[in-house]
Amino acid sequence: MSILVFLIIILAFIVSIGILNEKFFHIQSDIALLLFSLLISLVLLLLRDVIKIESIGNFITNLGEFGFEEYLMDGVLCFMLFAGASKVNMKKFKQNLKPICLLALLTTLISSFLYGLLFYAIVLIAGIPMDIWMCILLGCVVSPTDPIAATGILNKIGLSKNVCSIIENESLFNDGTGVTLFIFVRSIIVHSGDSNFAVLMFKEIVGAVAVALVVSFLLFKLIEITKEPIRYILIALLDVSLVYVICEHLGFSGVIASVVCGMYFSYAMGKIERKVKVIDTKEWYEDFWEILESILNAVLFIMIGLLVLDIELSQYVLIIVPVAIVILILSRAVGVFTSTVITGKNIPGNYNLKEFVTLMTWSALKGGLSLALAFGTSEYLSKDVYNIFMNVTYVTIFFTVLVQGLTVKKVYFKLEESKAKRIKNRG
C-alpha cells in the first residue's frame, strides 16, 4: 500500500468520524477518533474472517501494519512534543516546579517498578513465561503518562488552567524518565549497554537539555533578525527536528530535548512579543503549531485504532488484561501518593492528599509512546511475551483514553465540590 493511499484512508476516517461525532455523539474529538476507529477496525476484522477473499484480507492486514513505530518515533513525535511544550505557561510551571519534577521522576520510577513486581506475582500464579525484569520492563512501557493524550484531550474538557498545567507538564517530562528507565531495564534483559541507572539518567537528561538549549539559542538568533513570519515557522521546525536527531544519535533523550525546545521558543518569543505582533499580525506562527498539533493528534489516534488489525491475542489475554488495569491504577496511585507526601503541605490546587492523588491517578492517560516502546521489544522478547506486551499496552491505552478520558471531567468536578465543602467547613 502506498503512502498516499494510506493517507487518503486516514483522512477519510478523520473527516467522517469527525462529522458523525459533531452531529450525533458529541464526544471529545480525539476520544471519538480513537473509539470509532477501533470499532471500524473490529468490523474490518470480522469482514476479513467472513469474506475470505485474499486481496481484501491483505488490504485489511496492511492497514494495521503501516509503520506506526517509524511514523511516531522517526517522524512526528518531536513536532507534537514541541507544539505541546510551546503552550506551557511558564509562570505556572515555575510555581509548580517541585511537584512536577517529583511526579515526572519519582512517580514514574515507583509506578514502573511496583507495576512490574505486582505483575510478576500474577505471572508466578498463572505460570506465564516471564521473569521479573520482563515484568518491570512492561511497567516502564505503560507507566509514563502521554503528553500527546494529555494536551489533546484534557485541555479541551474544562479543567482549570492550574490543574491542566501540572498534568501536561508532568506528561511532557515523565516520558524522558520512562524511556531512560526502559533502556536501563532492557540492557539488563539483553545483557548489554550501561546498567547504571543514575549515570544513564544523568546522560539522557543533561545531554538533552544542553543540546536543546544551545541549538535553540543559536537558531533563535535567526528569528531575531528576520521579518518574515513564515520563516519563524521554518526555523522552529528546523530547531526541533535537528535537536531530536542529534540527541537520538548521541544517546540523549530526544523526547526531553523536544520539550525543552518548545519551552525555550515559547519563552524567547514572549520576550520579543512586541516585535512579533508587528511582523506576524495574522498570528501565523501560533496558528501553525495549533493546526499541526490537531492534525498530527488526529492521525495518531486513528493509527492507534487501526493497530488492532495487526495485534495477535495472547493465550493469557483473559488473565492479564483485567489484572493489568487494576495494577496500573494501584501503582500509579502509590507513585503519586509518595511524590505528594514528599512535596509537603503545599499541594497544588489547594487539594488535600486524597483529592490530589485521585485526580492525578485518574487523569494519567497513556498513548502512542507506550505502543512505540512495546513495538521495540519484538527484537529480544519471545513471540509469546511480545504478544503479552502488545495486548497489555493496547488495552491500557484504550482504558485510560476511553474510560478515564471520558470520566475525568466528572471526577474533577466532584473533587472541586469536595474541596469547596472542606474549605467552607474549615472557614
Phi and psi in degrees as a GROMACS rama.xvg file:
@    title "Ramachandran Plot"
@    xaxis  label "Phi"
@    yaxis  label "Psi"
@TYPE xy
-76.2161  160.698  SER-2
-62.2565  -38.7452  ILE-3
-65.8962  -41.2874  LEU-4
-63.6061  -43.5766  VAL-5
-62.8372  -40.6393  PHE-6
-63.0182  -40.0865  LEU-7
-61.1416  -43.3419  ILE-8
-63.8795  -45.0759  ILE-9
-60.3406  -47.0248  ILE-10
-64.2347  -37.6965  LEU-11
-62.6341  -40.9334  ALA-12
-61.1276  -49.2095  PHE-13
-61.217  -46.2116  ILE-14
-67.6419  -48.9452  VAL-15
-66.91  -44.1962  SER-16
-64.7509  -41.2173  ILE-17
-61.0036  -43.8017  GLY-18
-68.8204  -44.0477  ILE-19
-60.9449  -42.2229  LEU-20
-65.9852  -40.5259  ASN-21
-63.7773  -37.6077  GLU-22
-84.0325  -34.489  LYS-23
-121.85  -40.6347  PHE-24
-102.155  -35.7782  PHE-25
58.4513  37.8585  HIS-26
-87.249  153.47  ILE-27
-51.8605  134.924  GLN-28
-57.3025  -45.5391  SER-29
-67.4809  -37.4312  ASP-30
-65.543  -40.2752  ILE-31
-61.925  -41.8193  ALA-32
-60.5046  -43.8233  LEU-33
-67.3747  -45.5919  LEU-34
-62.9481  -51.3345  LEU-35
-76.0556  -29.1298  PHE-36
-66.8838  -34.1439  SER-37
-65.6545  -46.2239  LEU-38
-61.5703  -42.2862  LEU-39
-63.65  -40.2964  ILE-40
-63.6387  -39.0439  SER-41
-65.294  -37.1581  LEU-42
-65.1074  -41.9998  VAL-43
-63.4696  -38.3347  LEU-44
-61.4855  -42.037  LEU-45
-63.6422  -43.0702  LEU-46
-62.4738  -40.6268  LEU-47
-61.5864  -38.9387  ARG-48
-76.6723  -29.8846  ASP-49
-85.4794  -46.6695  VAL-50
-73.6694  -43.0289  ILE-51
57.0874  40.2932  LYS-52
-98.9707  124.796  ILE-53
-57.8516  -44.3524  GLU-54
-64.128  -41.1544  SER-55
-68.6567  -42.2326  ILE-56
-60.6199  -42.9775  GLY-57
-65.7173  -39.1058  ASN-58
-62.9831  -44.2941  PHE-59
-66.0537  -41.9525  ILE-60
-63.3176  -41.5305  THR-61
-63.2462  -29.8003  ASN-62
-60.149  -40.391  LEU-63
-81.1955  -14.5642  GLY-64
-100.689  10.7811  GLU-65
-83.9061  72.3304  PHE-66
47.9068  49.2794  GLY-67
-61.8688  -47.067  PHE-68
-61.2337  -45.0159  GLU-69
-65.7928  -40.9237  GLU-70
-59.5696  -44.2488  TYR-71
-80.0882  -57.5536  LEU-72
-74.4039  -36.5788  MET-73
-103.092  5.31297  ASP-74
-127.121  -83.2748  GLY-75
-99.9867  -9.51881  VAL-76
-56.6338  -45.6424  LEU-77
-61.9364  -37.9577  CYS-78
-70.6574  -36.2772  PHE-79
-68.4631  -40.1522  MET-80
-67.8512  -41.0392  LEU-81
-60.6617  -45.4922  PHE-82
-61.6593  -42.8247  ALA-83
-67.429  -42.773  GLY-84
-69.941  -28.6647  ALA-85
-69.0877  -13.093  SER-86
-98.5033  4.6701  LYS-87
-63.693  131.774  VAL-88
-81.1091  104.762  ASN-89
-62.3529  -33.6073  MET-90
-64.3698  -46.4977  LYS-91
-71.8454  -30.5897  LYS-92
-62.7667  -47.157  PHE-93
-64.7936  -38.2752  LYS-94
-63.5503  -35.854  GLN-95
-110.898  27.0273  ASN-96
-59.9577  -44.2754  LEU-97
-63.4006  -53.4728  LYS-98
-63.2589  -33.4299  PRO-99
-64.2925  -45.9666  ILE-100
-64.0334  -42.809  CYS-101
-65.2897  -41.3486  LEU-102
-66.0988  -42.1459  LEU-103
-70.1762  -34.8561  ALA-104
-98.0432  -63.3543  LEU-105
-69.9221  -44.4243  LEU-106
-61.0125  -43.8609  THR-107
-63.9415  -40.709  THR-108
-64.7072  -48.9554  LEU-109
-64.0905  -48.2961  ILE-110
-66.0396  -34.1671  SER-111
-64.9739  -47.5478  SER-112
-71.9943  -40.9194  PHE-113
-64.585  -41.3731  LEU-114
-57.2305  -47.047  TYR-115
-61.8885  -41.2431  GLY-116
-66.4883  -43.4455  LEU-117
-67.5697  -39.3441  LEU-118
-66.7516  -34.9541  PHE-119
-65.1307  -34.8149  TYR-120
-61.8293  -41.3579  ALA-121
-67.7228  -38.4561  ILE-122
-59.4085  -43.0647  VAL-123
-65.2697  -41.2292  LEU-124
-66.9242  -42.3332  ILE-125
-86.7809  -8.5242  ALA-126
71.65  33.581  GLY-127
-83.9356  136.175  ILE-128
-76.4334  71.5338  PRO-129
-137.873  138.755  MET-130
-92.6839  177.533  ASP-131
-65.3632  -34.555  ILE-132
-70.8447  -31.5478  TRP-133
-65.4788  -39.0051  MET-134
-67.0479  -40.3193  CYS-135
-67.023  -36.6164  ILE-136
-61.1361  -40.2751  LEU-137
-62.4116  -38.0458  LEU-138
-61.6197  -38.0341  GLY-139
-66.249  -29.3639  CYS-140
-73.0765  -44.6321  VAL-141
-98.7064  -9.7181  VAL-142
-77.8503  -41.3239  SER-143
-63.8396  135.368  PRO-144
-76.0253  155.397  THR-145
-100.509  122.754  ASP-146
-67.6026  -30.0349  PRO-147
-69.6764  -44.1772  ILE-148
-65.8763  -39.7644  ALA-149
-64.1787  -50.4496  ALA-150
-71.5989  -32.151  THR-151
-78.0999  -28.238  GLY-152
-111.781  -54.3477  ILE-153
-66.6741  -27.4153  LEU-154
-69.2285  -16.5916  ASN-155
-108.354  8.37391  LYS-156
-116.046  12.1879  ILE-157
95.2588  13.6219  GLY-158
-73.1501  153.602  LEU-159
-64.7317  155.546  SER-160
-62.4679  -35.0696  LYS-161
-66.6395  -44.1757  ASN-162
-66.4213  -45.0949  VAL-163
-60.0992  -37.3941  CYS-164
-61.4773  -44.7699  SER-165
-65.9375  -46.9645  ILE-166
-62.6679  -47.1011  ILE-167
-65.9429  -45.7799  GLU-168
-66.5891  -38.4757  ASN-169
-62.2995  -44.8292  GLU-170
-62.6138  -37.9986  SER-171
-65.4297  -34.0654  LEU-172
-98.9085  -26.5405  PHE-173
-76.3513  -14.3856  ASN-174
-64.6803  -33.7244  ASP-175
-63.138  -41.397  GLY-176
-63.3891  -45.0415  THR-177
-61.6094  -44.9938  GLY-178
-65.213  -41.8255  VAL-179
-63.3149  -44.5418  THR-180
-64.2248  -38.5465  LEU-181
-59.4954  -46.5748  PHE-182
-62.9544  -40.7603  ILE-183
-62.1214  -49.7868  PHE-184
-68.2329  -38.0759  VAL-185
-59.9776  -39.1714  ARG-186
-64.7359  -30.4219  SER-187
-70.5432  -41.9445  ILE-188
-65.9034  -43.0734  ILE-189
-94.478  2.0977  VAL-190
57.1896  47.443  HIS-191
-150.16  160.919  SER-192
84.3866  -172.71  GLY-193
-82.5691  117.209  ASP-194
-99.1846  9.61451  SER-195
-93.0692  106.342  ASN-196
-64.1353  -40.5269  PHE-197
-61.6641  -45.0224  ALA-198
-65.1782  -43.3656  VAL-199
-62.7958  -43.4626  LEU-200
-64.1118  -44.33  MET-201
-61.4178  -45.6367  PHE-202
-62.8366  -46.8985  LYS-203
-61.91  -46.5659  GLU-204
-77.8172  -54.1078  ILE-205
-63.2549  -43.0366  VAL-206
-61.2185  -43.9849  GLY-207
-64.2533  -45.6271  ALA-208
-63.8058  -43.1144  VAL-209
-62.2749  -49.1056  ALA-210
-62.3229  -44.7787  VAL-211
-61.9867  -43.7309  ALA-212
-69.1117  -42.5771  LEU-213
-65.2131  -51.3948  VAL-214
-65.0694  -41.9722  VAL-215
-64.379  -40.648  SER-216
-60.9286  -45.4231  PHE-217
-67.4363  -44.1474  LEU-218
-72.6115  -29.1279  LEU-219
-67.7525  -23.3793  PHE-220
-60.0408  -30.716  LYS-221
-68.9976  -35.8851  LEU-222
-64.8375  -36.2859  ILE-223
-68.6032  -21.4667  GLU-224
-105.883  -2.30249  ILE-225
-103.767  152.55  THR-226
-118.873  23.8258  LYS-227
-115.318  111.296  GLU-228
-61.0444  -32.596  PRO-229
-63.6271  -32.7873  ILE-230
-68.9142  -27.7753  ARG-231
-55.1664  -47.515  TYR-232
-64.1286  -45.9722  ILE-233
-63.4476  -39.0888  LEU-234
-66.5716  -40.8966  ILE-235
-63.877  -42.0507  ALA-236
-62.6334  -42.7765  LEU-237
-62.7603  -42.8431  LEU-238
-58.7444  -56.2016  ASP-239
-70.1133  -37.407  VAL-240
-69.4164  -40.8128  SER-241
-64.8954  -45.1953  LEU-242
-62.5276  -43.4148  VAL-243
-60.9298  -45.3418  TYR-244
-65.7445  -43.5578  VAL-245
-60.2217  -47.016  ILE-246
-65.0347  -42.541  CYS-247
-63.9495  -36.4687  GLU-248
-68.9477  -36.8394  HIS-249
-87.8938  -4.96169  LEU-250
86.364  18.1831  GLY-251
-93.0711  173.649  PHE-252
-83.3933  106.636  SER-253
-64.686  -28.7037  GLY-254
-63.9088  -53.3787  VAL-255
-63.9601  -39.6993  ILE-256
-60.74  -40.8289  ALA-257
-64.5412  -39.4308  SER-258
-64.4835  -44.9116  VAL-259
-62.2403  -40.6827  VAL-260
-57.8322  -47.8177  CYS-261
-61.6771  -42.9424  GLY-262
-68.2364  -38.4895  MET-263
-64.6684  -46.1465  TYR-264
-64.8985  -36.8192  PHE-265
-62.9762  -44.8508  SER-266
-65.693  -45.8073  TYR-267
-68.6146  -37.3249  ALA-268
-64.9777  -33.5843  MET-269
-64.8743  -32.9577  GLY-270
-72.3908  -24.8028  LYS-271
-112.455  33.1136  ILE-272
-57.6158  -39.5236  GLU-273
-62.4818  -43.3552  ARG-274
-65.4316  -41.0291  LYS-275
-62.4736  -41.3005  VAL-276
-63.9731  -32.1421  LYS-277
-75.9342  -43.319  VAL-278
-80.2667  -44.3488  ILE-279
-105.772  65.8478  ASP-280
-65.0405  -27.7974  THR-281
-91.7317  3.72048  LYS-282
55.9609  44.5884  GLU-283
-63.4994  -38.2226  TRP-284
-60.6917  -53.0967  TYR-285
-65.1238  -42.3257  GLU-286
-64.3277  -37.6818  ASP-287
-59.4209  -49.2896  PHE-288
-68.8599  -32.8188  TRP-289
-65.811  -45.6926  GLU-290
-68.3276  -44.5756  ILE-291
-60.8147  -42.9648  LEU-292
-61.0152  -43.0487  GLU-293
-63.1704  -43.8397  SER-294
-66.2495  -47.8912  ILE-295
-66.5632  -36.7104  LEU-296
-60.1889  -46.3844  ASN-297
-61.6251  -45.7107  ALA-298
-61.8192  -42.3716  VAL-299
-62.1383  -46.3799  LEU-300
-65.3957  -35.9632  PHE-301
-65.3222  -43.1196  ILE-302
-63.8879  -37.0533  MET-303
-62.6351  -42.186  ILE-304
-62.3164  -39.9633  GLY-305
-71.3973  -20.4366  LEU-306
-63.2309  -19.1168  LEU-307
-61.5044  -22.0985  VAL-308
-68.9616  -17.6286  LEU-309
-117.172  6.91932  ASP-310
-100.444  127.959  ILE-311
-94.02  128.287  GLU-312
-70.8225  135.583  LEU-313
-76.9632  152.203  SER-314
-67.31  -16.6841  GLN-315
-100.196  11.9388  TYR-316
-57.7589  -38.339  VAL-317
-70.2516  -20.7808  LEU-318
-87.5476  -48.4634  ILE-319
-78.1624  -31.2159  ILE-320
-66.0779  -54.3207  VAL-321
-63.6965  -37.9857  PRO-322
-64.9317  -40.1674  VAL-323
-61.2068  -37.8222  ALA-324
-66.9508  -44.6114  ILE-325
-62.6343  -45.9248  VAL-326
-62.7728  -39.2599  ILE-327
-58.7574  -48.7905  LEU-328
-66.5546  -42.975  ILE-329
-63.8833  -47.3079  LEU-330
-66.8113  -36.8863  SER-331
-64.8369  -43.7504  ARG-332
-62.4621  -41.8763  ALA-333
-64.6506  -42.1344  VAL-334
-62.6914  -45.3815  GLY-335
-65.714  -42.0268  VAL-336
-57.2825  -47.4374  PHE-337
-62.7849  -45.9962  THR-338
-63.4584  -38.9186  SER-339
-70.5325  -37.7156  THR-340
-61.1965  -41.8891  VAL-341
-68.2245  -33.5551  ILE-342
-57.5438  -36.9365  THR-343
101.985  -159.534  GLY-344
-74.2081  -25.128  LYS-345
-82.2015  69.4678  ASN-346
-76.264  132.207  ILE-347
-56.5093  144.82  PRO-348
77.2581  8.06816  GLY-349
61.1  25.5581  ASN-350
-80.0916  158.131  TYR-351
-87.7288  178.268  ASN-352
-60.1193  -46.6094  LEU-353
-62.5648  -44.0873  LYS-354
-63.9115  -43.8071  GLU-355
-68.0925  -41.6132  PHE-356
-62.6944  -41.644  VAL-357
-61.1208  -47.8151  THR-358
-63.7076  -48.1219  LEU-359
-71.7438  -23.9296  MET-360
-75.9804  -45.1656  THR-361
-78.5566  -19.6464  TRP-362
-92.7822  5.33878  SER-363
-82.5949  88.6693  ALA-364
-87.9595  145.71  LEU-365
-109.063  160.942  LYS-366
-156.692  -146.625  GLY-367
-62.6186  -33.5237  GLY-368
-62.459  -39.1643  LEU-369
-61.1256  -41.921  SER-370
-64.4534  -40.8403  LEU-371
-62.651  -41.5651  ALA-372
-64.3813  -41.3687  LEU-373
-62.9467  -40.9725  ALA-374
-58.3115  -38.1067  PHE-375
-67.6711  -13.3231  GLY-376
-81.5035  -7.28663  THR-377
-64.4544  -22.1077  SER-378
-72.6084  -26.7246  GLU-379
-131.834  1.71959  TYR-380
-105.778  150.771  LEU-381
-65.8679  162.141  SER-382
-60.693  -40.7417  LYS-383
-63.2708  -44.3372  ASP-384
-69.2397  -39.9998  VAL-385
-59.959  -41.6483  TYR-386
-62.6632  -37.3392  ASN-387
-62.3553  -45.5882  ILE-388
-56.7202  -47.2113  PHE-389
-68.0041  -42.2665  MET-390
-62.1523  -48.2379  ASN-391
-64.7153  -45.0103  VAL-392
-63.7784  -44.0491  THR-393
-64.2571  -46.1814  TYR-394
-66.7106  -36.8993  VAL-395
-60.2491  -44.922  THR-396
-62.2579  -45.6016  ILE-397
-67.82  -36.9704  PHE-398
-65.5558  -47.5286  PHE-399
-68.1899  -41.579  THR-400
-73.7774  -46.2339  VAL-401
-80.1874  -52.9935  LEU-402
-75.5247  -55.7901  VAL-403
-70.2049  -40.7191  GLN-404
-62.5979  -36.0487  GLY-405
-79.9696  -18.8667  LEU-406
-112.622  -8.29653  THR-407
-63.8829  -30.0145  VAL-408
-63.9537  -43.6638  LYS-409
-63.9969  -42.9645  LYS-410
-61.0765  -43.2573  VAL-411
-60.8421  -47.8059  TYR-412
-69.7926  -31.4889  PHE-413
-66.23  -39.1736  LYS-414
-67.5075  -35.3824  LEU-415
-64.8044  -40.3897  GLU-416
-63.7996  -43.6383  GLU-417
-61.7015  -42.179  SER-418
-64.7555  -43.3604  LYS-419
-62.2493  -42.2966  ALA-420
-64.6917  -41.5799  LYS-421
-63.2354  -44.0738  ARG-422
-67.1144  -37.4741  ILE-423
-66.8565  -43.7464  LYS-424
-65.4245  -36.2555  ASN-425
-69.7313  -33.318  ARG-426
